[in-house]
Amino acid sequence: RQPPHQGGRFDAGVGVRLRFPLDPYVKGSYVYELGRSETGLLSLRQTLFWRNAEKAGLTSRADVERIFGLSWLLRGTISGTFSERSDGLKGYSSIMAIHGMPHRRALAFAIGFDGATDAPVPVHEYGVKAAYRRSISRDWLIMEVRTSLTWPKEEVDQPRAPSWGIGLGFEMFFGTDEFLARPVTF
């Protein structure tokens, strides 16, 4: 990975998504950034990948973000993926507000939807999410509590019904004690 800087850079990675069956992947991205979060940042990302569950594919993503009042970050995201196993173009869009607080704590709120152009139900799910993050025990250990309310739909004749979610996650920083306000679970 090249360090973030104004203009373009390359990024690559390999790994395994931990689920059954295991889902190995390899990816390479070109990232272009223009501006700064304090005045408005545009980030464009093109990613070529191979993932066992999706096979070969391409993801295009655009983010626009801006910091307000030193403690609020507002970010809009749109992303589309086409792969050998996708139902046409699949993607998501969201608007997220993140509030950084003293003592290594943060709140995040998001609204968004996802779907696929050639799926029987083009808009798969829409809803809202919230997360609270904070350092626990050590500066490098972060706990995140998350909740969501979504309206999913898998089949054409299925009615949309509210679906509540709750989650608990942990994040560890290696080599740095930099706290990031953005949530890791959405």
C-alpha positions as CSV (number, residue, x, y, z in Angstrom):
1,R,0.0,0.0,0.0
2,Q,1.2,3.5,-0.9
3,P,0.7,6.1,1.8
4,P,-2.4,8.3,1.3
5,H,-1.7,11.5,-0.6
6,Q,-3.4,13.9,-2.9
7,G,-3.9,12.4,-6.4
8,G,-3.6,8.8,-7.3
9,R,-2.1,5.7,-5.6
10,F,-2.3,1.9,-5.8
11,D,-3.4,-0.5,-3.1
12,A,-3.4,-4.3,-3.0
13,G,-4.3,-7.0,-0.6
14,V,-4.9,-10.7,-0.1
15,G,-6.8,-12.5,2.6
16,V,-9.5,-14.9,3.7
17,R,-13.0,-14.0,4.8
18,L,-13.6,-16.1,7.9
19,R,-16.8,-17.9,7.2
20,F,-17.7,-21.4,6.1
21,P,-16.7,-22.3,3.5
22,L,-13.6,-20.1,3.7
23,D,-13.6,-17.3,1.1
24,P,-10.1,-16.3,-0.1
25,Y,-9.6,-13.2,-2.1
26,V,-7.0,-11.1,-3.9
27,K,-7.6,-7.5,-4.9
28,G,-5.8,-4.5,-6.4
29,S,-7.1,-0.9,-6.4
30,Y,-6.4,2.5,-7.9
31,V,-7.5,5.3,-5.6
32,Y,-7.8,8.9,-6.6
33,E,-8.3,11.6,-4.0
34,L,-9.0,15.3,-4.5
35,G,-9.3,17.8,-1.7
36,R,-9.3,17.5,2.1
37,S,-11.9,16.3,4.6
38,E,-11.9,19.8,6.2
39,T,-13.0,21.5,3.0
40,G,-14.5,18.6,1.0
41,L,-12.8,15.4,-0.1
42,L,-13.7,13.4,-3.2
43,S,-12.4,9.8,-3.3
44,L,-12.7,7.5,-6.3
45,R,-11.7,3.9,-6.2
46,Q,-11.5,1.2,-8.9
47,T,-10.9,-2.3,-7.6
48,L,-10.2,-5.5,-9.6
49,F,-10.6,-8.6,-7.6
50,W,-11.0,-12.4,-7.5
51,R,-12.9,-13.9,-4.6
52,N,-13.9,-17.5,-4.4
53,A,-17.6,-16.7,-3.8
54,E,-17.8,-14.1,-6.6
55,K,-15.0,-15.1,-9.0
56,A,-13.4,-12.2,-11.0
57,G,-15.0,-8.8,-10.7
58,L,-14.7,-5.0,-10.7
59,T,-15.9,-2.6,-8.0
60,S,-16.3,1.2,-8.6
61,R,-16.8,3.4,-5.5
62,A,-17.1,7.1,-4.9
63,D,-17.1,8.9,-1.6
64,V,-17.6,12.6,-0.8
65,E,-16.9,13.7,2.8
66,R,-16.5,16.9,4.8
67,I,-15.7,17.7,8.4
68,F,-18.0,20.2,10.2
69,G,-17.2,21.9,13.5
70,L,-14.1,19.8,14.2
71,S,-16.1,16.9,15.6
72,W,-18.6,15.9,12.9
73,L,-17.8,14.1,9.6
74,L,-20.5,13.7,6.9
75,R,-19.8,11.1,4.2
76,G,-21.8,10.0,1.1
77,T,-20.9,6.8,-0.6
78,I,-22.0,5.0,-3.8
79,S,-20.6,1.7,-4.8
80,G,-21.2,-0.7,-7.7
81,T,-19.8,-4.2,-8.3
82,F,-20.0,-6.5,-11.3
83,S,-18.6,-10.0,-11.0
84,E,-18.9,-13.4,-12.7
85,R,-21.6,-14.4,-10.1
86,S,-23.5,-11.1,-9.6
87,D,-27.0,-10.4,-10.7
88,G,-26.1,-7.6,-13.0
89,L,-24.6,-4.6,-11.2
90,K,-24.9,-5.0,-7.5
91,G,-24.2,-2.1,-5.2
92,Y,-25.1,0.1,-2.3
93,S,-25.4,3.8,-1.3
94,S,-25.3,5.4,2.1
95,I,-25.0,8.7,3.9
96,M,-23.1,8.5,7.2
97,A,-22.6,11.0,10.0
98,I,-19.8,10.4,12.5
99,H,-19.3,12.4,15.7
100,G,-15.9,12.2,17.4
101,M,-16.0,12.7,21.2
102,P,-13.4,13.2,23.9
103,H,-11.7,10.2,25.6
104,R,-11.5,8.1,22.5
105,R,-15.2,7.7,21.8
106,A,-17.4,8.2,18.8
107,L,-21.0,7.8,17.5
108,A,-21.9,7.0,13.9
109,F,-25.3,7.1,12.2
110,A,-26.0,5.8,8.6
111,I,-28.9,5.5,6.2
112,G,-28.7,3.5,3.0
113,F,-29.8,0.8,0.7
114,D,-28.4,-2.1,-1.4
115,G,-29.5,-4.1,-4.3
116,A,-28.8,-5.6,-7.8
117,T,-30.0,-4.5,-11.2
118,D,-30.9,-8.0,-12.5
119,A,-32.2,-9.5,-9.2
120,P,-35.8,-10.4,-8.9
121,V,-36.1,-7.7,-6.2
122,P,-33.8,-4.8,-7.4
123,V,-33.8,-3.0,-4.0
124,H,-32.8,-5.8,-1.6
125,E,-32.7,-3.8,1.7
126,Y,-32.9,-0.3,3.0
127,G,-32.6,1.0,6.6
128,V,-30.7,2.9,9.3
129,K,-27.7,2.0,11.5
130,A,-26.1,3.4,14.6
131,A,-22.8,2.5,16.3
132,Y,-20.9,3.6,19.5
133,R,-17.1,3.1,19.6
134,R,-14.7,3.5,22.5
135,S,-11.3,2.5,23.8
136,I,-11.5,-0.1,26.5
137,S,-8.9,-1.3,28.9
138,R,-6.0,-0.1,26.6
139,D,-5.7,2.6,24.0
140,W,-5.2,0.0,21.3
141,L,-8.4,-2.0,22.0
142,I,-11.6,-0.6,20.7
143,M,-15.1,-1.9,21.4
144,E,-18.0,-1.2,19.1
145,V,-21.7,-1.6,19.8
146,R,-24.0,-1.5,16.8
147,T,-27.7,-1.5,16.1
148,S,-29.8,-1.4,12.9
149,L,-33.3,-1.3,11.6
150,T,-33.7,-2.5,8.1
151,W,-36.5,-3.6,5.7
152,P,-35.1,-6.5,3.6
153,K,-36.9,-8.3,0.8
154,E,-35.5,-11.5,-0.9
155,E,-38.5,-12.6,-3.0
156,V,-40.9,-10.7,-5.2
157,D,-44.0,-11.9,-3.3
158,Q,-42.4,-11.3,0.2
159,P,-43.7,-8.3,2.1
160,R,-41.1,-6.0,3.6
161,A,-41.1,-6.3,7.4
162,P,-38.8,-4.5,9.9
163,S,-35.7,-6.4,10.9
164,W,-33.8,-5.3,14.0
165,G,-30.0,-6.0,14.4
166,I,-27.6,-5.7,17.2
167,G,-23.9,-6.4,17.2
168,L,-20.7,-6.2,19.3
169,G,-17.3,-5.9,17.7
170,F,-13.7,-5.4,18.8
171,E,-10.8,-3.8,16.9
172,M,-7.1,-3.8,17.8
173,F,-4.5,-1.4,16.5
174,F,-1.0,-2.8,15.9
175,G,1.9,-0.4,15.6
176,T,-0.2,2.7,16.4
177,D,-2.5,3.9,19.1
178,E,-4.5,6.1,16.6
179,F,-8.2,5.9,17.4
180,L,-10.5,6.1,14.4
181,A,-14.0,7.4,14.8
182,R,-15.4,5.6,11.8
183,P,-17.2,2.3,12.5
184,V,-15.7,-1.0,11.4
185,T,-19.0,-2.9,11.2
186,F,-20.7,-0.7,8.5
